[in-house]
Amino acid sequence: MKDLQRHFTGIKDKNNNKIFVGDILRVTYGNADSNFSENELVIYKDGKFLLDHEDGQSTFDSPHFSLEVIGKLKDNPELYNDNFRISFDSD
């Protein structure tokens, strides 16, 4: 495909919004003892849809609690460039 920007991944977020290449997601990872969330960019590379984040890249089947679309890279680049990481403990 020539231009994959805004190409639907086939996945929806926790609010039932479609996830597209170029979306910025708030991804929550963790277990029952501790969690963290970070903003990650949806990319297409080597025939796969991936999440690009400060530690590298991961697939959508990585262990996470939730995905939430929070913006688009072209409209909100600051959400990805600042790569907000938030740690928190479960209640």
C-alpha positions in Angstrom: 0.0 0.0 0.0 1.3 3.4 -0.9 -0.1 5.4 2.0 -1.1 3.6 5.2 -1.8 6.8 7.1 -5.3 6.4 8.6 -5.4 2.7 7.6 -7.7 0.8 10.0 -5.9 -1.9 12.0 -9.0 -4.0 12.6 -8.8 -3.3 16.3 -11.0 -1.1 18.5 -10.1 0.6 21.7 -11.8 0.3 25.1 -14.4 2.9 24.0 -15.2 1.0 20.8 -13.3 3.6 18.6 -11.5 2.2 15.6 -7.7 2.3 15.8 -5.9 3.6 12.7 -2.2 4.0 11.7 -1.1 7.4 13.0 -3.3 7.3 16.1 -1.8 8.0 19.5 -3.0 5.6 22.1 -2.9 5.6 25.9 -1.8 2.0 26.6 -2.1 0.6 30.1 0.2 -2.2 31.0 0.8 -4.1 34.3 -0.5 -6.7 36.7 -2.5 -6.7 39.9 0.3 -5.2 41.9 1.4 -2.3 39.7 0.4 -0.6 36.4 1.7 2.0 34.1 0.3 3.8 31.1 2.1 5.5 28.3 1.3 7.2 25.0 2.2 5.1 22.0 2.0 5.6 18.2 0.3 3.1 15.9 2.6 2.3 13.0 2.8 -0.2 10.1 6.2 -1.9 9.7 7.3 -5.1 8.0 3.7 -6.2 7.3 2.5 -5.7 10.9 0.6 -3.1 12.9 2.8 -2.1 15.9 2.8 0.2 18.9 5.8 2.5 18.9 6.9 3.6 22.4 10.0 4.7 24.4 11.2 1.1 24.9 10.9 0.1 21.3 8.0 -1.5 19.4 5.4 -4.1 20.4 2.5 -5.9 18.8 -1.1 -5.4 19.8 -1.1 -8.8 21.5 1.4 -7.7 24.1 0.0 -8.0 27.6 -1.9 -4.8 28.3 -5.0 -3.9 30.2 -6.5 -1.3 27.8 -6.0 0.8 24.7 -7.6 4.2 24.3 -7.3 6.5 21.3 -6.3 10.0 22.6 -5.4 11.7 19.4 -3.8 11.7 16.0 -0.1 12.3 15.3 -0.8 14.9 12.6 -3.1 16.8 15.0 -1.5 16.3 18.4 2.3 15.5 17.9 3.0 16.7 21.4 1.1 13.8 22.9 3.6 11.4 21.3 6.8 13.4 21.3 6.5 14.0 25.1 5.7 10.3 25.5 3.9 10.7 28.8 4.5 7.7 31.1 2.4 7.4 34.2 2.9 4.8 36.8 0.3 3.9 39.4 -0.6 1.2 41.8 -3.8 -0.8 41.6 -6.4 -0.4 44.3 
